[in-house]
Amino acid sequence: MMLLVVISLSIYQATTQTYRYRDILVREGDFYNSIRLSMGILERDFSLLFSPVTMNPLNSQTPGGTAEEGGVDPNTGLPITTGGNGFPDPNLEQLLNSELGQPTEHWLGIQDKTGIRASRFIGESDKLSFVTGSHQRLYKNYPESDFAKVAYELREDKREDAMEGTRVLYKIEDPNVFDDVEKREKTAKAYPLLPGVKSLKFRFYRRDKKQWETKWDNTKEDQRSIYPDLLEVTIEVVAQGRQSFAGTFIFKPEAFFSGLESTL
């Protein structure tokens, strides 16, 4: 009887220890998978950063020329608003001064007679906003396309078991991308991607200046109509059970907004 009792206790302890290790491995697996999946979603959206400016036929033309030819001032990158006789082109000036010529939250104003509007990229230390081509259209007769307005930002964690000093990384997606009318409450949805974020920092690499920027807005004079060549994400995440992660990710857009890279 004593021998059976000892064997039973040994089996019980081994089984209990096995389940305890399994729970630890499951929690650790869920913790690291949540980081990997959230960064994978951000990488997919940024890699498919979209702007119709890449399809503008005037971008392939030689700088200079007249407004009728769609010429671009090589010093400012803006369209030439004078005709071949040197006088202002009234039609183009009217477009530039109209509502279509003004930037919105996700679109820049038109810059030439094609009427093509570049998308707007806004980046700060802890938030992003841009247009991506990663959306998949699912519903017929619904205001959506293969593109979407997306934003990434940190919000307060309202869960009861939330750790003190942490926030949640949210993705806000609006598939009604080509409508500037405010319909966010109807078409935009917010998805909590990653809880337990202690710190998050975005940086943006500019290849022409070979430097990292802490802010980006391509409506500004020094960043007019250009996009980051690289996105750096530095993040620190914690969870219950003393789990923690700190790391840096670097993502790159697939579109050649700054032209093809030079090769040897």
C-alpha positions in Angstrom: 0.0 0.0 0.0 2.8 2.4 0.9 4.5 1.7 -2.4 1.3 2.4 -4.4 0.8 5.7 -2.4 4.4 6.8 -3.3 3.9 5.9 -7.0 0.6 7.7 -7.1 2.0 10.9 -5.5 5.0 10.8 -8.0 2.6 10.5 -11.0 0.4 13.3 -9.6 3.4 15.6 -9.1 4.7 14.8 -12.6 1.3 15.4 -14.2 0.8 18.6 -12.3 4.2 19.9 -13.3 3.6 19.0 -16.9 0.3 21.0 -17.0 2.1 23.9 -15.3 4.8 23.9 -18.0 2.2 23.6 -20.7 0.3 26.6 -19.4 3.6 28.6 -19.3 4.5 27.7 -22.9 0.9 28.5 -24.1 1.0 31.9 -22.5 4.5 32.6 -23.9 3.4 31.4 -27.3 0.3 33.6 -27.3 2.4 36.6 -26.1 5.0 36.4 -28.9 2.4 35.4 -31.5 0.4 38.5 -30.8 3.5 40.7 -31.3 4.4 38.8 -34.5 0.9 39.1 -35.9 0.4 42.8 -35.1 3.7 43.7 -36.6 2.9 41.5 -39.6 -0.3 43.5 -40.2 1.5 46.8 -39.9 4.2 45.6 -42.3 1.6 44.4 -44.9 -0.2 47.8 -44.8 3.0 49.8 -45.0 4.5 47.7 -47.7 1.4 48.3 -49.8 1.4 52.1 -49.2 -0.7 53.5 -52.1 -0.8 56.7 -54.0 -2.3 57.3 -57.4 0.7 59.7 -58.1 2.6 56.6 -59.3 0.2 56.3 -62.2 0.4 60.0 -63.2 1.7 60.1 -66.8 3.2 63.5 -66.2 5.7 62.0 -63.7 7.5 60.4 -66.6 7.9 63.7 -68.5 11.0 65.8 -68.5 10.8 68.7 -66.0 10.0 72.1 -67.6 7.8 72.9 -70.5 4.5 74.8 -70.4 1.4 74.3 -68.3 -0.4 72.8 -71.3 2.3 70.2 -71.6 2.0 69.4 -67.9 5.5 70.8 -67.1 6.8 70.7 -63.6 9.1 73.3 -62.0 12.4 71.4 -61.2 13.0 73.7 -58.2 9.7 73.3 -56.4 8.3 70.1 -57.8 5.0 71.9 -58.4 3.2 72.2 -61.8 4.0 75.2 -63.9 0.9 77.5 -64.0 1.9 79.7 -66.9 1.1 79.0 -70.6 3.5 79.0 -73.5 3.2 82.8 -73.7 4.4 83.3 -70.1 1.0 84.4 -68.8 -0.8 82.4 -66.0 -2.9 79.5 -67.1 -6.4 80.4 -65.7 -7.8 76.9 -66.0 -5.0 75.3 -64.0 -4.9 78.1 -61.5 -8.6 77.7 -61.0 -8.2 74.0 -60.2 -5.3 74.6 -57.8 -7.4 77.2 -55.9 -10.5 75.1 -55.8 -11.6 72.6 -53.2 -9.9 69.9 -55.1 -6.6 71.7 -54.8 -6.8 71.7 -51.0 -5.4 68.7 -48.9 -7.7 66.6 -46.8 -7.0 64.2 -44.0 -5.9 61.4 -46.4 -5.5 63.2 -49.8 -3.3 65.9 -51.1 -4.6 68.6 -53.5 -4.4 68.1 -57.2 -1.2 69.5 -58.8 -1.9 69.4 -62.6 -4.7 69.1 -65.1 -5.0 65.3 -64.8 -6.8 65.8 -61.5 -4.9 62.9 -59.9 -4.5 63.4 -56.1 -1.6 61.9 -54.2 -2.4 60.2 -50.9 -1.4 61.9 -47.7 1.1 60.3 -45.3 1.1 61.5 -41.7 3.5 60.0 -39.2 4.3 61.0 -35.6 6.2 59.3 -32.8 3.3 57.1 -31.7 0.7 57.3 -34.6 0.4 56.7 -38.3 -2.1 57.6 -41.0 -2.0 56.6 -44.7 -3.7 54.9 -47.6 -2.9 51.2 -48.2 -3.7 48.8 -50.9 -4.0 45.8 -48.6 -7.7 45.8 -48.2 -9.8 43.0 -49.7 -13.2 43.9 -51.1 -15.8 41.5 -49.7 -19.3 43.0 -50.1 -21.2 44.0 -53.2 -22.8 47.5 -53.4 -20.8 48.6 -50.4 -18.5 51.8 -50.4 -15.2 49.9 -50.5 -12.4 49.0 -52.9 -9.1 47.2 -52.7 -7.7 50.2 -50.8 -8.4 51.6 -47.4 -7.5 54.5 -45.1 -5.7 53.1 -42.1 -4.4 54.6 -38.9 -2.3 53.1 -36.1 -2.4 54.7 -32.6 -2.2 53.8 -28.9 -5.3 53.9 -26.8 -6.1 53.4 -23.2 -6.5 49.7 -22.1 -9.9 49.5 -20.4 -9.8 45.8 -19.5 -10.1 44.8 -15.9 -6.8 42.8 -16.0 -4.9 45.6 -17.8 -1.4 46.1 -16.5 -0.6 49.6 -15.1 1.2 51.9 -17.4 0.4 50.0 -20.6 -1.8 50.8 -23.6 -3.3 49.0 -26.6 -2.1 49.4 -30.2 -5.2 49.9 -32.4 -5.7 49.8 -36.1 -8.5 52.0 -37.5 -9.5 51.0 -41.1 -11.9 52.8 -43.4 -12.6 51.1 -46.7 -14.5 54.1 -48.0 -11.2 55.4 -49.3 -12.2 57.7 -52.2 -15.0 59.6 -50.4 -13.9 62.7 -48.5 -17.3 63.1 -47.0 -17.1 62.4 -43.3 -18.6 58.9 -42.8 -16.1 57.5 -40.4 -18.8 56.5 -37.9 -20.4 54.3 -40.6 -17.6 52.7 -42.4 -14.5 52.9 -40.2 -13.7 50.1 -37.7 -11.2 50.0 -34.9 -9.3 46.7 -34.2 -7.3 46.2 -31.0 -4.1 44.6 -32.2 -1.7 44.4 -29.3 -2.3 45.0 -25.6 0.3 45.6 -23.0 2.3 48.2 -24.9 4.6 50.2 -22.6 6.3 52.2 -25.3 6.0 52.7 -29.1 8.1 54.9 -31.3 8.0 55.4 -35.1 10.8 56.8 -37.2 10.9 57.5 -40.9 13.9 57.3 -43.2 14.4 59.8 -46.0 16.8 58.5 -48.6 17.6 61.7 -50.4 18.8 63.3 -47.1 20.1 60.0 -45.6 18.6 60.7 -42.3 15.8 59.5 -40.0 12.8 61.8 -39.3 10.7 61.7 -36.2 7.7 63.3 -38.0 6.3 63.1 -41.5 3.6 65.0 -43.3 3.8 65.3 -47.1 1.8 68.5 -47.1 4.8 70.3 -45.5 7.2 72.2 -47.7 10.3 70.1 -47.1 8.4 66.8 -47.5 6.0 67.8 -50.2 4.4 64.9 -52.1 7.1 62.4 -50.9 6.9 59.3 -48.8 9.2 57.5 -46.3 11.6 55.0 -47.7 11.7 53.0 -44.5 9.5 52.8 -41.4 11.2 51.9 -38.1 9.1 50.6 -35.2 10.6 50.4 -31.7 8.2 48.7 -29.3 8.2 47.4 -25.7 5.5 45.0 -24.6 4.8 43.3 -21.3 2.2 40.8 -20.1 1.2 38.9 -16.9 3.7 36.4 -15.7 6.8 38.6 -16.1 6.7 38.3 -19.9 8.3 41.1 -21.7 9.6 42.0 -25.2 11.6 44.9 -26.6 12.7 45.1 -30.2 12.9 47.1 -33.4 11.3 46.3 -36.7 12.1 48.0 -40.1 9.6 47.9 -43.0 9.8 49.1 -46.6 7.1 50.1 -49.1 7.0 48.0 -52.3 6.2 51.0 -54.6 9.1 53.0 -55.9 8.0 56.4 -54.7 11.6 57.7 -54.8 12.6 55.9 -58.0 14.5 52.7 -58.4 17.4 52.0 -56.1 20.9 52.2 -57.7 22.5 48.8 -58.2 26.1 47.8 -58.8 
